[in-house]
Amino acid sequence: MIKLTKEVNAVINELEKNGFEAYAYGKCVRESFLGEKPLDWDLATNARLDKLKELFPEAETINKDREIIRLTYNENTDEDMIIIDVLPYGTAVEDKNIKFYDDIESQLKEESFVLNSMADNPNRKFYDTYDARGDIKARIIKTIGEPKEVFKKTPVKMFEAVELAAELGFDIDNDVYEGIVENVDLLDDDSLGYVRRSLERIIVSEHAGLGLNVLADTGLLGTVVGKEIYKGMRPSNRSDYIGLCEGIDKTKKVSDRRLALFYYCFSPKKAHEAIDRLDYSEKTNDRLHDAIQSQIKINFLGTFGEFKHYLCEKGWDRYNYLNNVSKAQRIVYDYQATKIESRQYYEAEIKKTGDPVFPEDLVVDANDVMEAGYANTKERADELLRLVVEKTHVKPNKNNRDDLLKELKKLSKSKFAVATRRIHWIK
């Protein structure tokens, strides 16, 4: 028996009171046995959707076909939010053909992995038909049934096996491992949405390095980045990937940062192709491409002026992301911290001196430029301000009205002045 929260007990008791049965099952039971405190609970029941909506009118229907409702507790308090998904006995959420069952044993039989095949109801019975507790003790990942057949039926389950390894730090059973290797080619481009979500889960897991290592060893990495890119990895790329597997767990579990480190293990051209393959969210996509393009440049900002220009070009948000990726890269590969310390020094200097970095930091604005007759439109005025602020990156003392207007006049009339705006002439 496991300890259920008062909220979970209340839902089970409500179903029991109305003539139904319900069991906590799957991941939440496994987490309880591992001494964790589950916040996401799955309850399987013989009640169907109409009755569930009647008994729990406050619940949200999150999957109409699978008839799943969701109850959320402590949403507006300082306590940990508890999410309870209640679903009728039936096939897994990913299956396209929904089949409902009458009992919990049929539900558990549909689970692909032994570790997820436990169920508990303190008023009824604890189910561990396939000895999940034994696998937990042995720290091993097995399938229910022949692994090759499990993966042939549902190829994406191969990635679920890797997720379990990355989450728990458990070994994958030899038969399961061989089943993945044999069936890896069954995954096609129609699975890429699942592959992306799986990679995003693996990359922030407690044992991400183990998960990434399994992806490479089994050949699943070819599905993630594309088979040609995977097969074409050079010795230097493979060395970087091995280093990432060994060091990534020392970094903070921030998805976009760790994903950038993952794609750093490929040549820039191949990395851009691999990123586009998985159709990330717009924000993640932009960040990852930015990281690949800026990987070298951010580490070679030699002067204060170059740093200010780079910051002006990127903005604080993009800079902070790229800077944090650089810090994570240093941790993974144990690089010297000199370049990071230089950037920290420059950041502190900007805060201390108030030197202009962005056009809005200048003492003149677009209206001043137009009133002086150097631009006819706000767009042209903004363009000139972007040019003149680069001049102040080299000579911050020029951030006064008279000097700026003189520089703006030159920039508006002379292409040579534009081309040499970041040069500090020495007499």
NORCORTA-V25460 format. One record per run of one state. SS is the DSSP state (H for helix, E for strand, L for the rest). FROM is the first residue (numbers start at 0). TO is the last residue. If there is no record, write none. Layout:
ss = {SS	SS}
from = {FROM	FROM}
to = {TO	TO}
This chain:
ss = {L	H	L	E	L	H	L	E	L	H	L	E	L	E	L	E	L	E	L	E	L	H	L	E	H	L	E	L	E	L	H	L	E	L	E	L	H	L	H	L	E	L	H	L	H	L	H	L	H	L	H	L	H	L	H	L	H	L	H	L	H	L	H	L	H	L	H	L	H	L	H	L	H	L	H	L	H	L}
from = {0	5	17	21	25	26	33	39	45	48	55	59	63	67	73	81	88	89	90	99	100	103	109	112	113	116	118	120	125	127	131	138	139	141	142	143	146	153	156	168	170	172	173	186	188	203	207	218	220	225	226	231	234	250	254	263	267	277	281	294	296	300	303	333	337	353	358	361	365	371	377	394	395	398	400	413	414	419}
to = {4	16	20	24	25	32	38	44	47	54	58	62	66	72	80	87	88	89	98	99	102	108	111	112	115	117	119	124	126	130	137	138	140	141	142	145	152	155	167	169	171	172	185	187	202	206	217	219	224	225	230	233	249	253	262	266	276	280	293	295	299	302	332	336	352	357	360	364	370	376	393	394	397	399	412	413	418	426}
